[in-house]
Amino acid sequence: MNEFVDEARSRVAHLLRMANTTDDEVRARLIAYADATPEPPVMDRAGIVTTGCARCRGTAWRRQDRDGPVWVCGSCGHVEGVTVECPHCAVDMEPPLPGAPDLWCCPECPRTAATGEGPREIEERERERQRRRNGGLLGRTVVGTGVIRSGGPEGGPPSQRRCEVSFSSRSDVFPSA
């Protein structure tokens, strides 16, 4: 069966097919459920993101309008703007562009967030970003052993010598001259 036939089926038909039952009571409950709940929106690149409606506690879906992302309740129709606040700067972050990944950006600092993330997740992402930017060595001293190779085909027989190697990203450990 091709995908166009599948798209033409109603939500009730999809639910009944997934349930795969001949029990009339179960089928009646599924039909009542489909009639009582709103149709989900068409899935876009960001997927389907939901939250609870502040008014009726129904399901609200995130949609995009000309002013940015909004929550739209499928039951009562309540529309509310989506906002994400930067925990560091205490300002509203800038929403992602339509069709772009769900990544909000703070206008005052480099922090980013996804819809629904709290201050802890936002700060963890920022720490990880800084760790990657600094090569994972911020404030750490690395001590190990290395091998110095010298000599070779024209300079005589090759030789190896072990030595101790220390590196620190902290200026107080190895101050610059």
Summary of the structure (lengths in Angstrom):
residues: 177
radius of gyration: 28.8
end to end distance: 75.0
largest distance: 90.8
contacts: 393
relative contact order: 0.08
helix: 24%
strand: 30%
